[in-house]
Amino acid sequence: MLVDAIVEAIRLAVTRIPDDVVSALRKAYEREESGVARFNLENILKAVEIGRDGSIPVCQDTGTLTFFVRAGVESPYLRGLEGAIVEATRRATREVPLRPNAVDVLNGKNSGDNTGLFVPVVHWELVEGSEIEMAVLPKGGGSENCSALAMLTPGEGWEGVKRFVLERVRECGGKPCPPVILGIGVGGGADLSLSLAKRALLRRVGERNSDGRIAEIEAELLEEVNSLGIGPMGMGGKTTALDVKIEVAHRHPASFPVGLIVQCWANRRAFLRIKPDGGIEVWQ
Amino acid sequence: MAVRLRTPLGEEDVLNLRAGDVVHLSGTVYTARDSAHRRILELAARRELPFDLDGAVIYHCGPVIRKGGGGYEVVSAGPTTSARMNRYLEGILSLGVRGIIGKGGMNPGPFKGRTVYFAFTGGAGSLAAKSIKNVREVLWLDELGTPEAVWVLEVEDFPLLVAIDANGSSLYGR
């Protein structure tokens, strides 16, 4: 059943850190020389194992659940999908369990089940065809607090992008739980740049943008971020970021928007596909 | 080599610690985040705080909790970002708190001469939960909700790094 499958995807996302992220963390551990950096990376690797073996959330901040849906307009499962996502969120909160993280902005009251106004967050994209593909990204608050938007002038261009990202990462230090993964969206206006930046986090660590020019900027920026020396948990070291992901859109001639979404090392995600015959696949 | 400490902490327990030391902490810790800090300071000002923070350790943490067997079980409980609590730091330390556990660091100034900041690894909530043996009590759960309530936890050999010591030395921003 659809709700069961979505609950399973949420459970997978919060209890299992994806293999590409774990292997990047292991490499970081081997590279670090200081005892303090190794203390933190060793704890991270232990926590990953405990989460996987015990099927419990690796991090207590199970985040705001964010779904990216690519919905084939001919799928017979479109109707009721939003309701199924909300129901699965409530059930996962009880069953996984998740931490209830949805709070009323006026009186601070916690809804208790991770649902409320506009949460869980669902990004819809309508596409041709009869399949539905969705991703779940449980996004933690500590790293999200370091996210930012810059409306650069076109003259500042890509040098400006780098400067803005490096300044922001330096200013945030240990707050977002480094080593981080940076999602960056460039172009498209203020709203789209941030949305692209968040979507960029769905890509595997090590996977570069298919446009070679953008891929080059990703690699350069990764090296520059790591040369800041902030290190695991902001206590110094060689690994400040595991990866940098950039997505782009065309821009207005007057604007150069840059959305930055900072993701902690626990780059959690899971995917789900609903086929036209009702078959469902869940993977990471 | 790790220093073993048990709560409540005395002045001499913390003044000798140096940034970079590993401490295995046992005893009671009180979780507190933004709302709990505000509430603690309000009640303390009216002398109505229902627990004594002299020698206590505050943990910046909002745990994942499972209810069952007539009590609460901590499932995952890593630290939250401490910098959000900088604004309450002086007030909280003036209540006699001797240790703060969190991640990301805080303003080192108020720690000088009296308290240390312990860091645990952010995101490693499943590992931290292994050191938590028991939930002794929960305060203000209905009003503040699970993440913001004060959970009174019994910990055993919780492995922590001294990240800011009472001399003002810090592992952050080097």
Interface residues (C-beta under 8 A of the other chain):
Chain A: G35 V36 F39 N40 N43 I44 K46 A47 I50 G51 G54 I56 P57 V58 C59 Q60 D61 T62 P97 L98 R99 P100 N101 V103 G108 K109 N110 G112 G140 G141 G142 N145 G173 G174 K175 P176 C177 G229 P232 M233 G234 M235 G236 C264 W265 A266
Chain B: G20 V22 S35 C61 G62 P63 V64 I65 R66 V75 S76 A77 G78 T80 T81 A83 K103 G104 G105 A119 F120 T121 G122 G123 A124 G125 S126 L127 A128 A129 K130 L144 G145 T146 P147 E148 P159 L161 A163 L171 Y172 G173 R174
